[in-house]
Amino acid sequence: MNKVILMGRLTRDPDIRHSQGENATVIARYTLAVDRRGRRDGAEQTADFISMVSFGRQAEFIEKYAHKGLKLVVTGRIQTGSYTNKDGQKVYTTDVVGEEIEFAESKRVADSYNADAQSYGGQQSGGYSAPASAPQPADDGFMNVPDEIDDELPFS
């Protein structure tokens, strides 16, 4: 099984590209700064900088809503690859392919990290843009769940 779950902040605005051809798709490359667990006495918090890539609808979600400093939870898989650079040397790569993407904080908190953050809707996963009627975060940072969703919840 190849499954990765990461929570971290975008280190810069994502790099968005659009492939050419008959089956054109959106490709988003971004880096998440993920804090390491635990600190040694007196040591500063350390982080790993994880190279990420998303395709299709997930990439469109990243293009529309993601910006530097935003905290995300990304579920995906590790993918390795290689290519030959312009000097003829073989370069090996490791990326996490982001397959499910969710906001990890409310808009209010995200804006405090990036004063010029773009506005985005309610919490969203799976890379789909938020509909106009999406639940909005309450002042306590939790999402309000509309009453009509109760029948769809797996627990009661």
PyRosetta script that sets phi, psi and omega in degrees:
from pyrosetta import init, pose_from_sequence

init()
pose = pose_from_sequence("MNKVILMGRLTRDPDIRHSQGENATVIARYTLAVDRRGRRDGAEQTADFISMVSFGRQAEFIEKYAHKGLKLVVTGRIQTGSYTNKDGQKVYTTDVVGEEIEFAESKRVADSYNADAQSYGGQQSGGYSAPASAPQPADDGFMNVPDEIDDELPFS")
pose.set_psi(1, 138.4)
pose.set_omega(1, -178.7)
pose.set_phi(2, -125.3)
pose.set_psi(2, 93.9)
pose.set_omega(2, -178.8)
pose.set_phi(3, -139.1)
pose.set_psi(3, 133.7)
pose.set_omega(3, -178.0)
pose.set_phi(4, -128.5)
pose.set_psi(4, 135.9)
pose.set_omega(4, 172.8)
pose.set_phi(5, -125.9)
pose.set_psi(5, 122.1)
pose.set_omega(5, -177.5)
pose.set_phi(6, -127.9)
pose.set_psi(6, 145.8)
pose.set_omega(6, 171.1)
pose.set_phi(7, -129.3)
pose.set_psi(7, 123.7)
pose.set_omega(7, -179.6)
pose.set_phi(8, -167.6)
pose.set_psi(8, -179.4)
pose.set_omega(8, -179.1)
pose.set_phi(9, -105.7)
pose.set_psi(9, 144.1)
pose.set_omega(9, 175.5)
pose.set_phi(10, -67.5)
pose.set_psi(10, 130.9)
pose.set_omega(10, -178.3)
pose.set_phi(11, -81.5)
pose.set_psi(11, -19.5)
pose.set_omega(11, 177.7)
pose.set_phi(12, -160.7)
pose.set_psi(12, 172.1)
pose.set_omega(12, 176.0)
pose.set_phi(13, -63.8)
pose.set_psi(13, 142.8)
pose.set_omega(13, -178.3)
pose.set_phi(14, -63.7)
pose.set_psi(14, 152.0)
pose.set_omega(14, 174.2)
pose.set_phi(15, -94.0)
pose.set_psi(15, 116.1)
pose.set_omega(15, -176.1)
pose.set_phi(16, -109.2)
pose.set_psi(16, 131.8)
pose.set_omega(16, 176.6)
pose.set_phi(17, -131.9)
pose.set_psi(17, 154.1)
pose.set_omega(17, 177.6)
pose.set_phi(18, -119.4)
pose.set_psi(18, 120.2)
pose.set_omega(18, -179.9)
pose.set_phi(19, -71.6)
pose.set_psi(19, 158.0)
pose.set_omega(19, -179.4)
pose.set_phi(20, -101.7)
pose.set_psi(20, 165.6)
pose.set_omega(20, 173.4)
pose.set_phi(21, 108.7)
pose.set_psi(21, -172.0)
pose.set_omega(21, -175.2)
pose.set_phi(22, -64.6)
pose.set_psi(22, -40.2)
pose.set_omega(22, -179.9)
pose.set_phi(23, -107.8)
pose.set_psi(23, 57.2)
pose.set_omega(23, -178.2)
pose.set_phi(24, -59.8)
pose.set_psi(24, 141.3)
pose.set_omega(24, 179.2)
pose.set_phi(25, -143.7)
pose.set_psi(25, 161.3)
pose.set_omega(25, 176.9)
pose.set_phi(26, -91.9)
pose.set_psi(26, 138.7)
pose.set_omega(26, 178.5)
pose.set_phi(27, -125.6)
pose.set_psi(27, 125.6)
pose.set_omega(27, 179.2)
pose.set_phi(28, -115.8)
pose.set_psi(28, 127.3)
pose.set_omega(28, 173.8)
pose.set_phi(29, -114.6)
pose.set_psi(29, 134.0)
pose.set_omega(29, -177.7)
pose.set_phi(30, -155.2)
pose.set_psi(30, 165.5)
pose.set_omega(30, -179.8)
pose.set_phi(31, -124.2)
pose.set_psi(31, 131.5)
pose.set_omega(31, 175.6)
pose.set_phi(32, -103.6)
pose.set_psi(32, 132.1)
pose.set_omega(32, 171.3)
pose.set_phi(33, -92.2)
pose.set_psi(33, 112.2)
pose.set_omega(33, -175.6)
pose.set_phi(34, -111.3)
pose.set_psi(34, 119.3)
pose.set_omega(34, 179.6)
pose.set_phi(35, -64.5)
pose.set_psi(35, 139.9)
pose.set_omega(35, 173.4)
pose.set_phi(36, -79.9)
pose.set_psi(36, 149.0)
pose.set_omega(36, 178.8)
pose.set_phi(37, -72.1)
pose.set_psi(37, 142.0)
pose.set_omega(37, 173.8)
pose.set_phi(38, 68.6)
pose.set_psi(38, 153.7)
pose.set_omega(38, 175.5)
pose.set_phi(39, -131.3)
pose.set_psi(39, 147.4)
pose.set_omega(39, 172.2)
pose.set_phi(40, -81.5)
pose.set_psi(40, 156.0)
pose.set_omega(40, -177.5)
pose.set_phi(41, -49.6)
pose.set_psi(41, 121.1)
pose.set_omega(41, 176.4)
pose.set_phi(42, 77.9)
pose.set_psi(42, -6.5)
pose.set_omega(42, -178.2)
pose.set_phi(43, -80.7)
pose.set_psi(43, 152.6)
pose.set_omega(43, 176.1)
pose.set_phi(44, -78.2)
pose.set_psi(44, 157.5)
pose.set_omega(44, 176.1)
pose.set_phi(45, -62.6)
pose.set_psi(45, 135.0)
pose.set_omega(45, 177.7)
pose.set_phi(46, -111.5)
pose.set_psi(46, 157.2)
pose.set_omega(46, -178.6)
pose.set_phi(47, -137.4)
pose.set_psi(47, 154.0)
pose.set_omega(47, 170.4)
pose.set_phi(48, -104.2)
pose.set_psi(48, 143.7)
pose.set_omega(48, -179.3)
pose.set_phi(49, -108.2)
pose.set_psi(49, 105.7)
pose.set_omega(49, -170.9)
pose.set_phi(50, -98.7)
pose.set_psi(50, 124.0)
pose.set_omega(50, 175.9)
pose.set_phi(51, -75.3)
pose.set_psi(51, 128.2)
pose.set_omega(51, -176.1)
pose.set_phi(52, -123.2)
pose.set_psi(52, 152.9)
pose.set_omega(52, 172.5)
pose.set_phi(53, -145.2)
pose.set_psi(53, 140.7)
pose.set_omega(53, 175.9)
pose.set_phi(54, -133.7)
pose.set_psi(54, 152.3)
pose.set_omega(54, -176.7)
pose.set_phi(55, -126.2)
pose.set_psi(55, 158.6)
pose.set_omega(55, 171.3)
pose.set_phi(56, 60.6)
pose.set_psi(56, -131.2)
pose.set_omega(56, -175.6)
pose.set_phi(57, -62.9)
pose.set_psi(57, -36.3)
pose.set_omega(57, 178.0)
pose.set_phi(58, -64.6)
pose.set_psi(58, -39.5)
pose.set_omega(58, 177.6)
pose.set_phi(59, -66.5)
pose.set_psi(59, -37.1)
pose.set_omega(59, 176.8)
pose.set_phi(60, -63.9)
pose.set_psi(60, -39.2)
pose.set_omega(60, 176.7)
pose.set_phi(61, -61.2)
pose.set_psi(61, -47.2)
pose.set_omega(61, 178.5)
pose.set_phi(62, -60.3)
pose.set_psi(62, -45.3)
pose.set_omega(62, -179.3)
pose.set_phi(63, -59.1)
pose.set_psi(63, -41.5)
pose.set_omega(63, -173.8)
pose.set_phi(64, -78.6)
pose.set_psi(64, -38.8)
pose.set_omega(64, -169.1)
pose.set_phi(65, -115.3)
pose.set_psi(65, -20.8)
pose.set_omega(65, -171.5)
pose.set_phi(66, -86.9)
pose.set_psi(66, 143.6)
pose.set_omega(66, 177.2)
pose.set_phi(67, -153.2)
pose.set_psi(67, 163.5)
pose.set_omega(67, -179.2)
pose.set_phi(68, -51.3)
pose.set_psi(68, 133.2)
pose.set_omega(68, 176.9)
pose.set_phi(69, 92.8)
pose.set_psi(69, -14.6)
pose.set_omega(69, -178.3)
pose.set_phi(70, -69.8)
pose.set_psi(70, 134.9)
pose.set_omega(70, 179.0)
pose.set_phi(71, -93.0)
pose.set_psi(71, 125.3)
pose.set_omega(71, -177.2)
pose.set_phi(72, -126.1)
pose.set_psi(72, 154.4)
pose.set_omega(72, 166.5)
pose.set_phi(73, -111.2)
pose.set_psi(73, 123.8)
pose.set_omega(73, -177.7)
pose.set_phi(74, -123.9)
pose.set_psi(74, 128.8)
pose.set_omega(74, 173.5)
pose.set_phi(75, -109.4)
pose.set_psi(75, 135.8)
pose.set_omega(75, -178.6)
pose.set_phi(76, -169.8)
pose.set_psi(76, -148.5)
pose.set_omega(76, -177.5)
pose.set_phi(77, -143.9)
pose.set_psi(77, 155.0)
pose.set_omega(77, 176.2)
pose.set_phi(78, -83.6)
pose.set_psi(78, 136.8)
pose.set_omega(78, 178.5)
pose.set_phi(79, -132.9)
pose.set_psi(79, 128.2)
pose.set_omega(79, 177.2)
pose.set_phi(80, -105.4)
pose.set_psi(80, 158.4)
pose.set_omega(80, 178.8)
pose.set_phi(81, -163.6)
pose.set_psi(81, -178.4)
pose.set_omega(81, 177.6)
pose.set_phi(82, -155.2)
pose.set_psi(82, 158.9)
pose.set_omega(82, 174.9)
pose.set_phi(83, -154.0)
pose.set_psi(83, 164.9)
pose.set_omega(83, 177.5)
pose.set_phi(84, -102.5)
pose.set_psi(84, 122.7)
pose.set_omega(84, -178.1)
pose.set_phi(85, -77.9)
pose.set_psi(85, 179.9)
pose.set_omega(85, -175.3)
pose.set_phi(86, -66.3)
pose.set_psi(86, -18.0)
pose.set_omega(86, 177.2)
pose.set_phi(87, -90.1)
pose.set_psi(87, 4.3)
pose.set_omega(87, 179.4)
pose.set_phi(88, 81.4)
pose.set_psi(88, 9.5)
pose.set_omega(88, 179.7)
pose.set_phi(89, -93.3)
pose.set_psi(89, 140.9)
pose.set_omega(89, 178.0)
pose.set_phi(90, -79.7)
pose.set_psi(90, 128.2)
pose.set_omega(90, -179.1)
pose.set_phi(91, -115.0)
pose.set_psi(91, 129.6)
pose.set_omega(91, 179.1)
pose.set_phi(92, -99.5)
pose.set_psi(92, 140.4)
pose.set_omega(92, -178.1)
pose.set_phi(93, -124.3)
pose.set_psi(93, 152.1)
pose.set_omega(93, 172.3)
pose.set_phi(94, -137.0)
pose.set_psi(94, 123.1)
pose.set_omega(94, 178.2)
pose.set_phi(95, -130.1)
pose.set_psi(95, 157.2)
pose.set_omega(95, 167.4)
pose.set_phi(96, -100.8)
pose.set_psi(96, 124.6)
pose.set_omega(96, 176.7)
pose.set_phi(97, -86.4)
pose.set_psi(97, 112.2)
pose.set_omega(97, -179.5)
pose.set_phi(98, -77.7)
pose.set_psi(98, 114.5)
pose.set_omega(98, -177.6)
pose.set_phi(99, -105.0)
pose.set_psi(99, -27.6)
pose.set_omega(99, 175.5)
pose.set_phi(100, -133.3)
pose.set_psi(100, 132.1)
pose.set_omega(100, -174.7)
pose.set_phi(101, -132.1)
pose.set_psi(101, 132.2)
pose.set_omega(101, 179.0)
pose.set_phi(102, -135.7)
pose.set_psi(102, 151.4)
pose.set_omega(102, 171.0)
pose.set_phi(103, -70.2)
pose.set_psi(103, 142.3)
pose.set_omega(103, 179.6)
pose.set_phi(104, -106.5)
pose.set_psi(104, 5.9)
pose.set_omega(104, 179.9)
pose.set_phi(105, -158.2)
pose.set_psi(105, 166.0)
pose.set_omega(105, 178.9)
pose.set_phi(106, -75.5)
pose.set_psi(106, 162.8)
pose.set_omega(106, 178.7)
pose.set_phi(107, -58.3)
pose.set_psi(107, -39.8)
pose.set_omega(107, -178.7)
pose.set_phi(108, -58.9)
pose.set_psi(108, -44.4)
pose.set_omega(108, 179.4)
pose.set_phi(109, -68.3)
pose.set_psi(109, -43.5)
pose.set_omega(109, -179.7)
pose.set_phi(110, -60.5)
pose.set_psi(110, -40.6)
pose.set_omega(110, -179.5)
pose.set_phi(111, -65.0)
pose.set_psi(111, -28.7)
pose.set_omega(111, 179.4)
pose.set_phi(112, -69.4)
pose.set_psi(112, -22.5)
pose.set_omega(112, 176.8)
pose.set_phi(113, -86.6)
pose.set_psi(113, -21.6)
pose.set_omega(113, -177.3)
pose.set_phi(114, -145.1)
pose.set_psi(114, 95.5)
pose.set_omega(114, -172.1)
pose.set_phi(115, -57.6)
pose.set_psi(115, -29.8)
pose.set_omega(115, -178.9)
pose.set_phi(116, -101.6)
pose.set_psi(116, 28.9)
pose.set_omega(116, -179.4)
pose.set_phi(117, -63.3)
pose.set_psi(117, 147.1)
pose.set_omega(117, 176.6)
pose.set_phi(118, -78.3)
pose.set_psi(118, 151.8)
pose.set_omega(118, -180.0)
pose.set_phi(119, -74.8)
pose.set_psi(119, 138.9)
pose.set_omega(119, 174.5)
pose.set_phi(120, -138.5)
pose.set_psi(120, 161.3)
pose.set_omega(120, -174.0)
pose.set_phi(121, -78.2)
pose.set_psi(121, -151.9)
pose.set_omega(121, -178.8)
pose.set_phi(122, -72.3)
pose.set_psi(122, 178.8)
pose.set_omega(122, 179.8)
pose.set_phi(123, -59.3)
pose.set_psi(123, 141.3)
pose.set_omega(123, -177.0)
pose.set_phi(124, -145.5)
pose.set_psi(124, 142.3)
pose.set_omega(124, 176.4)
pose.set_phi(125, -127.1)
pose.set_psi(125, 170.8)
pose.set_omega(125, 175.9)
pose.set_phi(126, 73.4)
pose.set_psi(126, 4.5)
pose.set_omega(126, 174.9)
pose.set_phi(127, 82.2)
pose.set_psi(127, 16.1)
pose.set_omega(127, 178.2)
pose.set_phi(128, -97.7)
pose.set_psi(128, 145.7)
pose.set_omega(128, 179.0)
pose.set_phi(129, -74.1)
pose.set_psi(129, 151.2)
pose.set_omega(129, -175.6)
pose.set_phi(130, -71.8)
pose.set_psi(130, 131.4)
pose.set_omega(130, 175.4)
pose.set_phi(131, -70.7)
pose.set_psi(131, 161.5)
pose.set_omega(131, -177.6)
pose.set_phi(132, -60.3)
pose.set_psi(132, -28.2)
pose.set_omega(132, -177.7)
pose.set_phi(133, -95.6)
pose.set_psi(133, 17.3)
pose.set_omega(133, -178.7)
pose.set_phi(134, -62.5)
pose.set_psi(134, 146.5)
pose.set_omega(134, 177.1)
pose.set_phi(135, -59.8)
pose.set_psi(135, 140.6)
pose.set_omega(135, 179.7)
pose.set_phi(136, -103.6)
pose.set_psi(136, 149.1)
pose.set_omega(136, 179.6)
pose.set_phi(137, -65.5)
pose.set_psi(137, 138.8)
pose.set_omega(137, 174.8)
pose.set_phi(138, -78.6)
pose.set_psi(138, 174.7)
pose.set_omega(138, -179.2)
pose.set_phi(139, -62.6)
pose.set_psi(139, -22.6)
pose.set_omega(139, -179.7)
pose.set_phi(140, -84.1)
pose.set_psi(140, 0.1)
pose.set_omega(140, 178.0)
pose.set_phi(141, 90.6)
pose.set_psi(141, -7.1)
pose.set_omega(141, 178.3)
pose.set_phi(142, -93.8)
pose.set_psi(142, 153.6)
pose.set_omega(142, 179.6)
pose.set_phi(143, -80.6)
pose.set_psi(143, 140.5)
pose.set_omega(143, 172.2)
pose.set_phi(144, -84.9)
pose.set_psi(144, 126.3)
pose.set_omega(144, 180.0)
pose.set_phi(145, -97.0)
pose.set_psi(145, 120.8)
pose.set_omega(145, 179.8)
pose.set_phi(146, -62.8)
pose.set_psi(146, 147.9)
pose.set_omega(146, -178.2)
pose.set_phi(147, -58.7)
pose.set_psi(147, -34.8)
pose.set_omega(147, -176.2)
pose.set_phi(148, -68.9)
pose.set_psi(148, -8.5)
pose.set_omega(148, 180.0)
pose.set_phi(149, -87.2)
pose.set_psi(149, -15.0)
pose.set_omega(149, -175.3)
pose.set_phi(150, -49.0)
pose.set_psi(150, -38.4)
pose.set_omega(150, -177.9)
pose.set_phi(151, -67.7)
pose.set_psi(151, -21.8)
pose.set_omega(151, -176.7)
pose.set_phi(152, -91.5)
pose.set_psi(152, -13.5)
pose.set_omega(152, -177.4)
pose.set_phi(153, -74.3)
pose.set_psi(153, 141.6)
pose.set_omega(153, -177.5)
pose.set_phi(154, -76.9)
pose.set_psi(154, -2.7)
pose.set_omega(154, -179.6)
pose.set_phi(155, -140.0)
pose.set_psi(155, 158.2)
pose.set_omega(155, 178.3)
pose.set_phi(156, -141.4)
pose.dump_pdb("model.pdb")
